């Protein structure tokens, strides 16, 4: 394979281009941030590890073949694959001497770094995805790497984060089919999360199921099996728990509270609240509010 001029550094086992980032205080307060970004072309003797890493590494295979060992599992590498190195997990990988690996990679860290990887289908139990359709993400990485090389000064943290998340956005929609998220992180959880954020916004169970990527009937059945109650009762519980807090801690009117938690009028709110607590809202406030 001809050596592209993009590779700025040569050592005994690879040609390498790499950029190191210094995260700002703002980045380090956020969910995740980039540590280093680069691309390489392996020489026939290319062999990394066994060793561990302090960060998360996302690697996209652009060309060639190789082998990846993660813990006690071994995976074959080929063009279009992506794989990940997880902190404190022993790993090792090497190239096929007849078809040297060419990769682009991103190291990152943060308290939600693992969640970012989960969203593209990678977990410690599933560190490798074959034929992951990485072209768009690889292009985003190349663009990010090119910008780091051409800018005279380090880009702002917001600019860095924008480029960083664009890579994961490109991978999220192609890493695995909708509804097939790995390792028990399911469409059901997506629906639950959606309800717990938007319960006061007038959403319906049909909309929740659509967000989760399944039909309403299937969603309701599986939700009841998992949580022991229906999505409708869960949504009502969320609304009324919020209403109880507002009755206890604020002086908002009953109508204001009804609208704040997603009921269209005071009558429907009062009826649901009394059924749930045994008391109408006004009497509940008299018994529980400190003022």
C-alpha positions as a printed Julia matrix, in Angstrom:
291×3 Matrix{Float64}:
   0.0     0.0    0.0
   1.44    3.43  -0.87
   2.24    5.67   2.08
  -0.07    8.68   2.18
   1.45   12.03   3.07
  -1.12   12.29   5.86
   1.17   10.18   8.05
   3.51   12.63   9.76
   5.46   10.24  11.96
   7.16    6.9   11.38
   8.37    4.45  14.0
   9.46    0.83  13.94
   5.97   -0.62  13.45
   3.67    2.04  11.98
   3.16    5.31  10.15
   1.17    7.65  12.37
  -0.67   10.95  12.48
  -1.94   12.01  15.91
  -3.23   15.04  17.77
  -3.48   15.41  21.56
  -6.22   17.5   23.19
  -6.13   19.35  26.49
  -9.7    19.35  27.81
 -11.0    22.56  29.35
 -12.66   22.73  32.76
 -15.98   23.02  30.94
 -15.36   19.8   29.0
 -14.32   17.93  32.14
 -17.6    18.94  33.81
 -19.52   17.39  30.91
 -20.4    13.79  30.01
 -17.41   13.08  27.73
 -14.53   14.78  25.92
 -11.79   13.87  23.4
  -8.27   12.98  24.56
  -6.47   12.15  21.31
  -7.33   11.6   17.67
  -5.27    9.98  14.95
  -4.83    7.62  12.05
  -2.2     5.02  11.28
  -0.94    2.54   8.75
   0.57   -0.62  10.2
   3.86   -2.11   9.11
   3.94   -5.91   8.78
   5.35   -6.27  12.33
   2.63   -4.11  13.93
   1.6    -5.57  17.3
   0.08   -3.7   20.27
  -0.06   -5.21  23.76
  -0.91   -7.07  25.78
  -1.63   -3.97  27.85
  -4.39   -1.81  29.32
  -5.42    1.78  28.68
  -6.49    4.59  30.99
  -9.08    5.87  28.48
 -11.72    4.65  26.08
 -10.45    4.12  22.53
 -12.75    3.87  19.52
 -10.98    2.4   16.47
 -12.36    2.16  12.93
 -10.7    -0.23  10.49
 -10.34    1.46   7.1
  -8.37   -1.26   5.35
  -6.4    -4.46   5.91
  -6.88   -7.4    8.24
  -5.83   -8.24  11.76
  -6.71   -9.77  15.1
  -8.09   -8.17  18.27
  -7.99   -9.77  21.72
 -10.15   -8.29  24.47
  -9.89  -10.03  27.8
 -10.34  -13.7   26.96
 -12.1   -13.15  23.6
 -10.53  -12.99  20.14
 -11.97  -11.21  17.1
 -10.92  -10.99  13.46
 -10.53   -7.47  12.08
 -11.38   -6.36   8.56
 -12.22   -3.16   6.69
 -15.46   -1.62   7.97
 -15.13   -3.03  11.49
 -15.04   -0.96  14.63
 -13.77   -1.97  18.02
 -13.13   -0.42  21.39
 -10.51   -0.54  24.12
 -11.96   -0.15  27.59
 -10.05    1.22  30.6
  -8.27   -1.38  32.74
  -9.24   -4.25  30.4
  -6.29   -6.19  28.99
  -6.19   -5.99  25.2
  -3.94   -6.89  22.3
  -4.16   -6.46  18.54
  -1.94   -7.0   15.53
  -1.97   -6.86  11.77
  -1.97   -9.49   9.1
   1.46   -8.98   7.55
   0.02   -9.56   4.07
  -2.77   -6.98   4.51
  -1.56   -4.27   6.91
  -4.21   -2.59   9.01
  -5.07    1.03   8.36
  -7.15    2.63  11.1
  -8.48    5.9   12.41
  -9.0     6.23  16.14
 -10.32    8.44  18.91
  -9.48    8.3   22.62
 -11.89    9.95  25.04
 -12.98    9.99  28.65
 -15.81   11.18  30.89
 -18.42    9.86  33.28
 -20.83    9.15  30.38
 -18.22    7.77  27.96
 -19.55    4.25  28.41
 -23.05    5.45  27.55
 -21.77    7.01  24.32
 -20.29    3.66  23.32
 -23.46    1.81  24.27
 -25.4     4.09  21.95
 -23.31    2.93  19.0
 -23.52   -0.73  19.99
 -20.23   -1.23  21.84
 -20.0    -2.46  25.44
 -17.36   -4.27  27.52
 -19.26   -7.46  26.67
 -19.4    -6.55  22.98
 -16.21   -4.63  22.14
 -16.19   -5.39  18.4
 -18.74   -4.84  15.63
 -18.0    -6.31  12.2
 -19.09   -4.5    9.03
 -20.33   -1.53  11.03
 -20.67    0.87   8.06
 -18.15    3.34   9.41
 -17.61    5.49   6.31
 -19.53    8.55   7.56
 -17.92    8.41  10.99
 -14.47    7.93   9.47
 -15.08   10.99   7.3
 -16.07   12.95  10.41
 -12.89   11.81  12.16
 -10.76   12.79   9.15
 -12.41   16.21   9.07
 -11.79   16.67  12.8
  -8.16   15.59  12.4
  -7.65   17.92   9.45
  -9.02   20.87  11.4
  -6.65   20.19  14.29
  -3.75   20.3   11.83
  -4.72   23.46   9.98
  -5.83   25.67  12.84
  -3.03   27.81  14.23
  -4.48   27.79  17.72
  -6.3    25.09  19.63
  -9.99   25.16  18.72
 -12.47   26.26  21.36
 -13.89   23.59  23.64
 -17.35   24.0   22.09
 -15.89   23.5   18.62
 -14.06   20.38  19.8
 -17.18   18.96  21.42
 -19.2    19.65  18.28
 -16.76   17.64  16.16
 -16.52   14.94  18.84
 -20.27   14.31  19.07
 -20.67   14.45  15.29
 -18.62   11.24  15.11
 -20.95    9.41  17.47
 -24.04   10.8   15.78
 -22.78    9.34  12.5
 -22.32    5.93  14.11
 -25.47    5.79  16.19
 -27.87    5.23  13.3
 -25.77    2.54  11.6
 -24.11    0.55  14.37
 -27.06   -1.78  14.88
 -30.68   -1.98  13.68
 -33.39   -0.15  15.59
 -34.72   -2.24  18.44
 -31.66   -4.49  18.6
 -29.56   -2.68  21.2
 -27.1    -5.01  22.9
 -26.74   -6.28  26.42
 -30.21   -5.6   27.78
 -30.29   -1.83  27.14
 -33.63   -1.98  25.4
 -36.29   -0.06  23.58
 -38.33   -0.54  26.75
 -35.89    1.62  28.7
 -36.07    4.25  25.95
 -39.83    4.38  26.4
 -39.55    4.64  30.18
 -36.99    7.44  29.91
 -39.22    9.29  27.44
 -42.2     9.11  29.79
 -40.21   10.26  32.81
 -39.01   13.35  30.94
 -42.16   14.28  28.98
 -45.07   13.02  31.13
 -46.41   16.57  31.64
 -46.31   17.45  27.93
 -49.51   15.72  26.87
 -47.81   12.69  25.32
 -49.77    9.52  24.6
 -48.74    5.9   25.02
 -48.82    5.62  21.22
 -46.18    8.35  21.02
 -44.1     6.69  23.71
 -44.21    3.37  21.86
 -43.33    5.1   18.59
 -40.33    6.72  20.27
 -39.29    3.29  21.57
 -39.62    1.86  18.05
 -42.39   -0.68  18.66
 -46.19   -0.91  18.49
 -48.4     0.3   21.33
 -49.8    -3.12  22.22
 -46.38   -4.76  22.32
 -44.95   -1.89  24.32
 -47.78   -2.0   26.88
 -47.54   -5.78  27.29
 -43.75   -5.82  27.78
 -43.87   -2.76  30.03
 -46.37   -4.49  32.33
 -44.3    -7.67  32.36
 -41.13   -5.76  33.29
 -42.46   -3.18  35.76
 -45.65   -4.72  37.14
 -48.0    -1.93  36.03
 -49.21   -0.43  32.78
 -47.64    2.53  30.96
 -50.87    4.5   31.55
 -50.71    3.97  35.32
 -46.99    4.8   35.32
 -47.6     8.07  33.49
 -50.4     8.96  35.9
 -48.17    8.14  38.86
 -45.5    10.49  37.52
 -48.04   13.3   37.1
 -49.57   12.89  40.52
 -46.25   12.56  42.32
 -45.29   15.9   40.79
 -48.66   17.35  41.77
 -48.21   16.25  45.39
 -44.82   17.96  45.5
 -46.3    21.2   44.09
 -49.2    21.11  46.54
 -46.82   20.6   49.45
 -44.07   23.03  48.47
 -45.66   25.85  46.46
 -48.61   28.23  46.61
 -49.62   27.68  42.98
 -53.35   27.5   42.37
 -54.95   24.12  41.79
 -55.61   25.01  38.14
 -51.97   26.01  37.66
 -50.83   22.73  39.15
 -53.27   20.75  37.01
 -51.9    22.31  33.82
 -48.29   22.01  35.02
 -48.51   18.24  35.38
 -50.37   17.63  32.13
 -54.09   17.59  32.98
 -56.32   19.63  30.65
 -58.58   20.99  33.41
 -59.1    21.14  37.15
 -61.94   18.62  37.13
 -59.95   15.78  35.55
 -56.97   16.56  37.77
 -59.05   16.6   40.97
 -60.79   13.36  40.06
 -57.49   11.55  39.33
 -55.79   13.01  42.39
 -58.56   11.94  44.78
 -58.6     8.45  43.28
 -54.83    8.21  43.73
 -54.49    9.67  47.25
 -57.96    9.38  48.76
 -58.13   13.17  49.19
 -59.1    16.02  46.86
 -56.17   18.34  46.07
 -57.4    21.2   48.28
 -57.76   18.98  51.34
 -54.41   17.3   50.64
 -52.72   20.7   50.61
 -54.4    21.72  53.88
 -53.06   18.58  55.55
 -49.54   18.56  54.09
 -48.46   22.12  53.2
 -46.38   23.94  55.82
 -48.04   27.31  55.12
